[in-house]
Each structure stands twice: as structure tokens, then as C-alpha cells.
Amino acid sequence: MAYYDPLTNLPNRYWLNKQLKKLLLNRESPELLAILFLDLDRFKSINDTHGHHHGDVLLRRVAERLRKCIPSSDFISRHGGDEFILVLHSLKTVEEIEEMTEQIVKEMSLPFYIDGDKVLTSTSVGISLFSKECQQHIIPKDADELIDRLIKQADIAMYVAKRNGRNTYEMSSSSSNERIIKIISMENELKYALERDEFQLVYQPLIDLKTSDVIGAEALIRWNSAKFGTVYPNEFLPILEEVGLIVPVGKWVLEEACKQMKAWTELNSLASKIGVNVSPIQLKSSRFVAEMEQILKRTGLEPRFLELEITESVIQNSQESKKVLNRLRSLGVKVAMDDFGTCYSSLSYLKHLPINTLKIDKSFIDDLDEVGKVLVETIIQMGKKLNFDLTAEGIENEEQLQFVTEQGCHIGQGYLFDKPLSPEEMSRLLK
């Protein structure tokens, strides 16, 4: 009972540590030892869909299948939940270990049949290696510390495999370890960032290219972390989405931006637009439109001043997207297609979805060679014929400004005009 898991009848982590310690302290220990940390993919959704009975049976079947995959001299344990650890010490080379891991991944992707139901899962695997020849350099004096380190490295490598799309394996490396440890640490800090008031909005001015007037701004989020300093969106937004925090943080962004825009409309009659980026996950929420309406009422901002910026990935489910965007239009809120032209999607959505503005991605503006100019000119001419407002992002020099202005682009933003500004700096600019 102390050393075996009652569900799968596999050795548990206590037995594993005991056997690993014997193996590592044995002078006749193998030249190469690999620890494989396995985690089942989508196990929670299987439990939710089929019930916990199916989940328990699946774990037993996985244990049986894993036993058949490895040599009898190697061993396997259940680490907890849907996690398993395999210790391979009978193989001689890294290539052999990788071949066996590939076979395990392949076997785990085959269907399981439970009570007449076909259950599909897969596994993500992380591998850490121990070699006797580098023993003097990497082994701590305490074998328990070595075991903890090897398991942690394999766990981190498994996390990399998960982030790389699942149903694969990754070998531990110091660089990936450092990166994933930072991501895990960021996840923990982000859980409390909103209540600690660590998020801040900055505003990049939007310029009318005909008159050179400042007509509004795009709201951009920053994370002023006590631990990591200022963190930019490309680093922490994917983590917010992954840990399920993008909806509350996105709601906070909308409320702050609307509140700020309300103040600016009273300060400057030319201020006509605040752009706010919206995650596809936010748009999928059944309460998004109702919450948007409540935010507009609370802040007193007229809907016509708000422009929600969506990416082309939102339109993958065009029917659902169309319903949500039409409801937003009925509120009077505008919609901009951000980073236009950077995804491989059909242009037909321009006809069917209620979009007001096309934002030409910075990558097009950066690369204004002969081909680049043709692409930008084509986007602008097409947008004008379809009666879209057009915004050029990332304008950084006079040549770029002159070209997009000559082509008839309506609005520009970029460092040539101004960097993202604090609310106070933006207010002074409008004033």
C-alpha cells in the first residue's frame, strides 16, 4: 500500500525514488539513464465528457500499454493524476531512447475502447538524461537532490512538448529549462496581477493623415510586474489566454479605455476613436456583448467612439463571429480588422462581416520595396472601394508617411508621430 498505486497497480513515486536512489548509488550503474515524464493530453476533457469511470479505466489501460512498450528491466511508475514516469537504463544510446519515446507517443495516440466507447488521447513526453561520464560535473552529493533535479528537468521538457502542440516529446536542455521556468513563474505572478493593480494602459496616438490632427488612440496594455519589471503584451498575453485570465483582464482593459476616452471627448472635440484589442476568447464568451453594453453605460461613453480591434483568426468560425459582430454593430460599436493581410484567410469575410476599418500591418509598412509598395497600394485601393476606413500601423519615417498618404490612407500611427503615451501625456497632447 505504501509503494503501489491502487488504481493502476503501478509503483508510486515513493517506490520510484527508492529504486532510482539504488540505481544511482550503485557503482555498476548504467552508462546512460533516461527519465521520461509523461502526461496525457486532454485527460480532463475525457473525464468531463465520458465521466470519471471512463477516466479511471483509461488510466489502467494506459498503464498496461506503457508496460508493453518498455524492456522488462526498465521500470514505470504513476506519478499522480494522469502523469507517469518511465526510467530507461537498458538502452545504450540517446538515439535508442528517442526511438523508444517515438514509439510510446505513437502507441498512446491509438484509440482506447472503453465500454463500447472510442476514447482518443495522446501523450506529451519530457526526457532528462543522466550519463556516468559527466557524473563528477553534474551530480550533487545528495542522491535525493539529483533525483529531484532529473525529474524536474523531465517535467519542464514535458511542459515544452505541451506548448509545442502536444502528442510529441522534448529533450531537456538548459535554455528551454530557463525559459519554461520563467513562463511558469509568470503564470503564478499573473494570477494576482489584476488585484495588485499591476496592469497599465498606454495610448498610441492615431493621426488623420489629411489634416495631421490627433483624432484618438489605440489602447495598449503593459504589465508592471514587481518581479519581472515592465513586461510587453507579446510575452504575457499568450499566458493569460492559456491560464484562463484573458477574459477578466480584457474586461478591465475595456473599462479603463472607455473611461479614459470619455474624459478625452470632453477635452477635445476632435477625439473620435479609441481602439481596443479583443482576444478571440473574449468574443467567444456568451456574455461579451452584454458586458460591453454595461461598460459603455457605466463609463458614459457613446458607442460610436469605441472601435474593437480583432485579428483574422477570429473569423475561422465566421457564422458565430458574424452574430457577435452584428450585435456589437447594433450597439453602435465599430470593428477593425487588425494586422490585416498577415493570415491565410479568405477575403470573402470582408463582404459578409460587419467591419469598419482595415489596419494595414506594420510588416507591410516596414518593407516598402517595389513589391511591398504594390501590396500596400492594393490593400488601400481595395479598402477604399469597399468603403472601409484604413489605418497604417508602424509608420516610422517620412518616406513611409508620404507613400501611404499619397495612396489615400486615412489614418496613421507609429513612432514617427509618437510612442505609446501614458494617460497624462496623451491628455496633454490632445489638449
C-alpha positions in Angstrom: 0.0 0.0 0.0 2.9 2.3 0.7 4.7 1.8 -2.6 2.0 0.9 -5.1 -0.8 2.9 -6.8 -4.1 1.1 -6.0 -5.8 2.2 -9.3 -3.2 1.1 -11.9 -1.2 -1.3 -9.6 2.0 0.5 -10.8 4.7 1.6 -8.4 4.2 5.1 -7.0 6.6 8.0 -6.6 8.0 6.7 -3.3 8.9 3.4 -4.8 10.4 5.2 -7.8 12.6 7.4 -5.6 13.8 4.4 -3.7 14.7 2.4 -6.9 16.3 5.4 -8.5 18.5 6.1 -5.5 19.7 2.5 -5.5 20.4 2.7 -9.2 22.4 6.0 -9.0 24.4 5.0 -6.0 25.4 1.6 -7.5 28.9 1.7 -8.8 27.8 -0.7 -11.6 25.0 1.7 -12.6 24.4 2.1 -16.4 26.4 4.4 -18.6 23.2 6.2 -19.7 19.9 6.6 -17.8 16.8 8.4 -19.1 13.8 9.7 -17.2 10.6 10.1 -19.3 7.9 12.3 -17.8 4.6 11.5 -19.5 1.3 13.5 -19.2 -1.9 12.5 -21.0 -3.3 15.2 -23.4 -6.9 16.4 -22.8 -7.4 14.0 -19.9 -9.7 16.5 -18.1 -12.0 16.8 -21.2 -12.2 13.0 -21.3 -13.3 12.9 -17.6 -15.8 15.7 -18.3 -17.2 14.1 -21.4 -17.2 10.4 -20.6 -17.2 10.5 -16.7 -14.7 9.6 -14.1 -15.3 5.9 -14.5 -14.0 6.1 -18.1 -11.1 8.2 -16.8 -10.1 5.6 -14.3 -10.4 2.8 -16.8 -8.3 4.8 -19.3 -5.5 5.3 -16.7 -5.4 1.5 -16.2 -5.3 0.8 -19.9 -2.5 3.4 -20.4 -0.5 1.7 -17.6 -0.9 -1.7 -19.4 0.1 -0.2 -22.8 3.1 1.5 -21.3 4.3 -1.7 -19.6 4.4 -3.4 -23.1 6.4 -0.5 -24.6 9.5 -0.8 -22.4 12.0 -3.6 -21.7 11.3 -5.7 -18.7 14.5 -4.5 -17.0 13.3 -0.8 -17.1 10.5 0.5 -14.8 7.5 2.6 -14.8 5.5 4.4 -12.1 2.4 6.5 -11.7 3.5 9.9 -10.5 0.0 11.2 -9.8 -3.2 12.1 -11.7 -2.6 11.4 -15.4 1.2 11.6 -15.1 3.6 8.7 -15.4 7.4 8.4 -15.1 9.4 5.8 -17.1 13.0 5.1 -16.2 15.1 3.6 -19.0 18.5 2.2 -18.2 18.8 -0.7 -20.5 19.4 1.4 -23.7 22.8 2.3 -24.8 22.4 5.5 -26.8 20.4 8.7 -27.0 19.1 7.6 -30.4 17.7 4.4 -29.0 16.0 6.4 -26.2 14.5 8.8 -28.8 13.3 5.8 -31.0 11.6 4.2 -28.0 10.0 7.5 -27.0 8.6 8.0 -30.5 7.1 4.5 -30.3 5.5 5.3 -27.0 4.0 8.5 -28.4 2.7 6.6 -31.4 1.2 3.9 -29.2 -0.6 6.4 -26.9 -2.2 8.1 -29.9 -4.0 4.8 -30.9 -7.7 4.6 -29.8 -8.8 3.1 -26.5 -12.1 1.3 -26.4 -14.0 1.5 -23.0 -17.4 0.1 -22.5 -18.1 0.4 -26.3 -16.9 4.0 -26.5 -13.9 5.0 -28.6 -11.7 7.2 -26.5 -8.9 9.2 -28.1 -6.0 10.7 -26.2 -2.2 11.2 -26.7 0.8 12.0 -24.6 3.4 14.7 -24.2 6.7 13.5 -23.0 9.7 15.2 -21.5 13.1 13.5 -21.3 16.1 14.1 -18.9 19.3 12.2 -19.2 22.0 11.1 -16.8 25.4 10.0 -18.0 28.0 8.4 -15.8 30.9 10.0 -17.7 29.8 13.5 -16.6 29.0 12.4 -13.1 31.7 14.5 -11.4 30.4 17.6 -13.0 26.6 17.4 -12.6 25.8 15.1 -9.7 25.1 16.7 -6.3 26.5 14.8 -3.3 23.0 14.0 -2.2 21.3 11.4 -4.5 17.9 12.7 -3.5 18.8 16.1 -4.9 19.9 14.5 -8.2 16.6 12.6 -8.5 14.6 15.8 -7.8 16.6 17.6 -10.4 16.3 14.9 -13.1 12.5 14.6 -12.6 12.1 18.4 -12.6 14.1 18.7 -15.8 11.9 16.0 -17.5 8.8 17.7 -16.2 9.9 21.0 -17.7 10.7 19.3 -21.0 7.2 17.8 -21.0 5.8 21.3 -20.5 7.7 22.4 -23.6 6.2 19.5 -25.5 2.7 20.6 -24.4 3.3 24.1 -25.6 4.7 22.8 -28.9 1.3 21.2 -29.8 1.1 18.0 -27.7 1.5 14.4 -28.9 5.2 14.8 -29.1 8.3 14.7 -26.9 11.1 17.1 -26.0 14.6 16.6 -24.6 15.6 18.6 -21.6 18.0 21.5 -22.2 19.3 24.3 -20.0 18.0 27.0 -22.3 14.4 25.5 -22.5 14.5 24.9 -18.8 15.2 28.6 -18.1 12.5 29.7 -20.5 9.8 27.4 -19.2 10.7 28.1 -15.5 10.2 31.8 -16.3 6.9 31.1 -18.0 5.7 29.1 -15.0 6.8 31.8 -12.7 5.0 34.4 -14.8 1.8 32.3 -14.7 1.9 32.4 -10.9 2.5 36.1 -10.8 -0.2 36.9 -13.4 -2.8 35.2 -11.2 -2.5 38.1 -8.8 -1.5 41.0 -11.1 -5.0 42.3 -11.6 -5.8 42.6 -7.8 -2.3 44.0 -7.2 -3.1 46.8 -9.8 0.0 45.9 -11.8 -1.6 46.4 -15.3 -1.4 49.8 -17.0 -2.8 51.1 -20.3 -0.7 53.3 -22.6 -2.0 55.0 -25.7 -0.5 55.4 -29.2 -1.9 58.4 -31.0 -4.0 58.0 -34.2 -3.3 60.7 -36.7 -5.6 62.0 -39.5 -3.2 61.9 -42.5 -5.1 64.7 -44.3 -5.2 67.2 -41.5 -2.4 65.9 -39.2 -4.8 66.2 -36.3 -4.7 63.7 -33.4 -8.1 62.0 -33.6 -7.8 59.3 -31.0 -5.5 56.5 -29.8 -5.1 52.7 -29.6 -5.0 51.4 -26.0 -2.1 49.1 -25.3 -1.6 47.0 -22.1 1.6 46.8 -20.1 2.3 44.7 -17.1 4.4 46.4 -14.5 5.4 43.3 -12.5 7.0 43.6 -9.1 9.1 40.6 -10.0 9.8 41.0 -13.8 9.6 44.8 -14.3 7.8 46.1 -17.4 6.5 43.1 -19.5 5.2 43.7 -23.0 2.0 42.0 -24.3 3.6 39.5 -26.7 5.2 37.9 -23.6 2.3 37.7 -21.2 -1.0 37.8 -23.3 -0.5 34.1 -24.5 0.0 33.1 -20.9 -3.2 34.9 -19.9 -5.1 33.0 -22.6 -3.6 29.7 -21.5 -4.4 30.1 -17.8 -7.9 31.4 -18.4 -7.3 35.0 -17.3 -7.7 36.8 -20.6 -11.4 37.4 -20.0 -11.2 39.3 -16.7 -8.1 41.2 -17.8 -9.7 42.0 -21.1 -12.8 43.3 -19.3 -10.6 45.6 -17.2 -8.9 46.9 -20.3 -12.2 47.8 -22.0 -13.5 49.5 -18.8 -10.3 51.6 -18.4 -10.1 52.6 -22.1 -13.7 53.6 -22.2 -13.4 55.6 -19.1 -10.3 57.4 -20.4 -11.9 58.1 -23.8 -15.0 59.6 -22.2 -12.7 62.1 -20.5 -10.9 62.9 -23.8 -14.2 63.5 -25.7 -14.9 66.3 -23.2 -11.3 67.6 -23.5 -11.0 67.7 -27.3 -13.8 67.7 -29.9 -11.5 66.0 -32.5 -11.0 62.9 -30.4 -13.3 60.4 -32.2 -11.8 56.9 -31.7 -10.3 54.6 -29.1 -9.1 51.3 -30.4 -9.0 48.3 -28.1 -7.7 44.9 -28.9 -10.0 42.0 -28.2 -9.0 38.4 -27.8 -10.8 35.6 -29.8 -11.5 34.0 -26.4 -13.3 37.2 -25.2 -15.5 37.2 -28.3 -16.5 33.5 -27.7 -17.9 34.4 -24.3 -21.7 34.3 -24.4 -21.8 37.4 -22.1 -19.3 39.5 -24.0 -21.8 41.8 -25.8 -23.9 42.2 -22.6 -20.8 43.1 -20.6 -19.7 45.5 -23.4 -23.1 47.3 -23.1 -22.8 47.5 -19.3 -19.3 49.0 -19.6 -20.5 51.7 -22.0 -23.3 52.6 -19.6 -21.1 52.7 -16.6 -18.5 54.9 -18.3 -20.9 57.1 -20.1 -19.0 56.6 -23.4 -21.1 56.8 -26.6 -20.6 53.5 -28.5 -19.5 55.4 -31.7 -16.2 56.3 -30.1 -15.2 52.7 -29.4 -13.5 50.5 -32.1 -12.8 46.9 -31.1 -9.7 45.5 -32.9 -10.0 41.8 -33.9 -7.5 39.6 -35.7 -8.2 37.4 -38.7 -8.1 34.3 -36.6 -11.5 35.4 -35.1 -13.2 34.7 -38.4 -12.3 31.0 -38.5 -15.8 30.4 -37.1 -17.4 33.0 -39.4 -21.0 32.3 -38.6 -20.6 32.7 -34.8 -18.3 35.7 -35.4 -20.9 37.3 -37.6 -23.6 37.0 -34.9 -21.4 38.6 -32.2 -20.1 41.4 -34.5 -23.6 42.2 -35.7 -24.8 42.5 -32.1 -21.9 44.9 -31.4 -22.8 46.9 -34.5 -26.4 47.1 -33.2 -24.9 48.8 -30.1 -23.1 51.3 -32.3 -19.6 49.9 -31.6 -17.2 49.8 -34.5 -14.9 46.9 -35.5 -11.4 47.0 -37.0 -9.6 44.1 -38.6 -6.1 44.3 -37.0 -2.9 43.1 -38.7 -4.8 42.8 -42.0 -3.1 40.7 -44.7 -0.9 38.6 -42.3 -3.1 35.5 -42.2 -4.0 33.0 -44.9 -7.7 33.5 -44.8 -10.4 34.2 -47.4 -11.2 37.7 -48.4 -14.9 36.8 -48.5 -15.3 37.8 -44.8 -14.8 41.4 -45.9 -18.2 41.2 -47.7 -20.0 39.2 -45.0 -18.7 40.5 -41.7 -19.6 44.0 -40.3 -16.1 45.5 -40.4 -15.5 49.3 -40.4 -11.7 49.6 -40.5 -8.8 47.7 -42.0 -5.5 48.2 -40.2 -2.5 47.6 -42.5 0.1 45.5 -40.6 3.4 47.1 -39.7 5.3 44.4 -41.6 3.9 45.8 -44.9 4.9 49.3 -44.0 8.4 48.2 -42.9 9.1 46.6 -46.3 8.3 49.2 -48.9 10.4 47.9 -51.8 8.7 47.6 -55.2 6.7 44.5 -54.3 5.9 45.9 -50.9 4.5 49.2 -52.4 2.3 47.2 -54.8 0.9 45.2 -51.8 0.2 48.3 -49.7 -1.3 50.2 -52.6 -3.5 47.2 -53.5 -4.8 46.9 -49.9 -5.6 50.6 -49.7 -7.3 50.8 -53.1 -9.4 47.7 -52.3 -10.3 49.1 -48.8 -11.4 52.4 -50.3 -13.6 50.7 -52.9 -15.2 48.7 -50.2 -15.8 51.9 -48.1 -13.5 50.8 -45.2 -11.6 53.3 -43.1 -7.9 52.5 -43.5 -5.2 52.7 -40.8 -1.4 52.2 -41.5 0.4 50.9 -38.5 4.1 51.3 -37.7 4.9 54.5 -39.6 8.5 55.3 -38.6 9.9 57.6 -41.3 8.8 60.3 -43.8 9.1 58.1 -46.8 6.5 55.6 -45.3 4.3 58.5 -44.3 4.4 60.1 -47.8 3.7 56.9 -49.6 0.6 55.8 -47.5 -0.7 59.4 -47.6 -0.4 59.6 -51.4 -2.2 56.3 -51.7 -5.2 57.8 -49.8 -4.8 56.0 -46.5 -6.9 57.8 -43.9 -5.2 57.3 -40.5 -1.6 56.6 -39.4 0.1 55.5 -36.2 3.7 54.8 -35.4 6.9 56.2 -33.8 7.2 58.9 -36.4 4.2 60.6 -34.7 4.7 59.4 -31.1 5.5 56.4 -29.0 2.7 54.9 -26.8 2.0 57.6 -24.1 0.8 57.5 -20.6 -2.8 58.8 -20.0 -1.4 62.1 -18.7 0.9 62.5 -21.7 -1.9 61.7 -24.1 -4.2 64.2 -22.4 -1.6 66.9 -22.8 -1.2 66.1 -26.5 -5.0 66.3 -27.0 -5.2 69.5 -25.0 
